[in-house]
Amino acid sequence: MGSDENFLLKKECYDIVGVAMKVHSALGFGFLEAVYQEALALGFDLAKIPFSEATRTENSFVGTGIEENLLRRFSRF
């Protein structure tokens, strides 16, 4: 692996992973995805990490739109 100097958005990634680890440590495993999603949103708010929740993106394959759009749980950058 290379030097950390060239790591893009190092602090932002560290902060996001830190919130995810706090959520995992507090809740453990076994819950439905929605529980972790809500906890992450709360954690991002508390850490003052800006994000948008549950945004849809349009997708296409070979120039043709796909009816089922991807649902992003979180967007940050």
C-alpha positions as CSV (number, residue, x, y, z in Angstrom):
1,M,0.0,0.0,0.0
2,G,1.0,3.6,-0.6
3,S,1.4,6.5,1.6
4,D,-1.5,8.1,3.4
5,E,-0.5,11.5,1.9
6,N,-2.2,10.7,-1.4
7,F,-5.4,9.4,0.1
8,L,-8.2,11.5,-1.2
9,L,-10.7,12.7,1.4
10,K,-8.9,11.0,4.2
11,K,-10.6,12.8,7.1
12,E,-14.0,12.5,5.6
13,C,-13.6,8.7,5.1
14,Y,-12.2,8.4,8.6
15,D,-15.2,10.2,10.0
16,I,-17.8,8.2,8.1
17,V,-16.2,4.9,9.0
18,G,-16.0,6.1,12.6
19,V,-19.7,6.7,12.7
20,A,-20.4,3.3,11.1
21,M,-18.2,1.6,13.7
22,K,-20.0,3.4,16.6
23,V,-23.4,2.2,15.2
24,H,-22.1,-1.4,14.9
25,S,-20.6,-1.3,18.4
26,A,-23.8,0.1,19.9
27,L,-26.3,-2.1,18.0
28,G,-24.4,-5.3,17.2
29,F,-25.8,-7.5,14.5
30,G,-29.2,-9.0,13.7
31,F,-31.3,-6.0,12.9
32,L,-33.0,-5.2,9.6
33,E,-31.2,-2.7,7.3
34,A,-33.7,0.1,8.2
35,V,-32.5,0.1,11.8
36,Y,-28.9,0.6,10.8
37,Q,-29.9,3.2,8.2
38,E,-31.7,5.2,10.8
39,A,-28.9,4.9,13.3
40,L,-26.3,6.0,10.7
41,A,-28.4,9.0,9.8
42,L,-28.6,10.0,13.5
43,G,-24.8,9.4,13.8
44,F,-24.1,11.5,10.8
45,D,-26.2,14.3,12.2
46,L,-24.5,14.2,15.6
47,A,-21.1,14.2,13.9
48,K,-22.2,17.1,11.6
49,I,-21.4,15.0,8.5
50,P,-23.6,16.4,5.7
51,F,-25.5,13.7,3.8
52,S,-28.7,13.1,1.9
53,E,-30.8,10.1,2.5
54,A,-32.6,7.7,0.1
55,T,-32.0,9.4,-3.3
56,R,-32.9,7.6,-6.5
57,T,-30.7,7.5,-9.5
58,E,-31.7,6.8,-13.1
59,N,-29.9,3.9,-14.8
60,S,-29.5,2.8,-18.3
61,F,-28.1,-0.2,-20.1
62,V,-26.8,0.1,-23.7
63,G,-28.5,3.5,-24.0
64,T,-31.9,2.2,-22.8
65,G,-33.4,3.3,-19.5
66,I,-34.0,0.7,-16.8
67,E,-37.3,1.0,-15.0
68,E,-36.0,-0.1,-11.6
69,N,-33.9,2.8,-10.4
70,L,-31.1,2.4,-7.9
71,L,-32.0,3.6,-4.4
72,R,-28.9,5.1,-2.7
73,R,-29.2,4.8,1.0
74,F,-26.8,7.7,1.6
75,S,-25.0,10.2,-0.6
76,R,-22.1,12.2,0.8
77,F,-19.9,13.6,-2.0
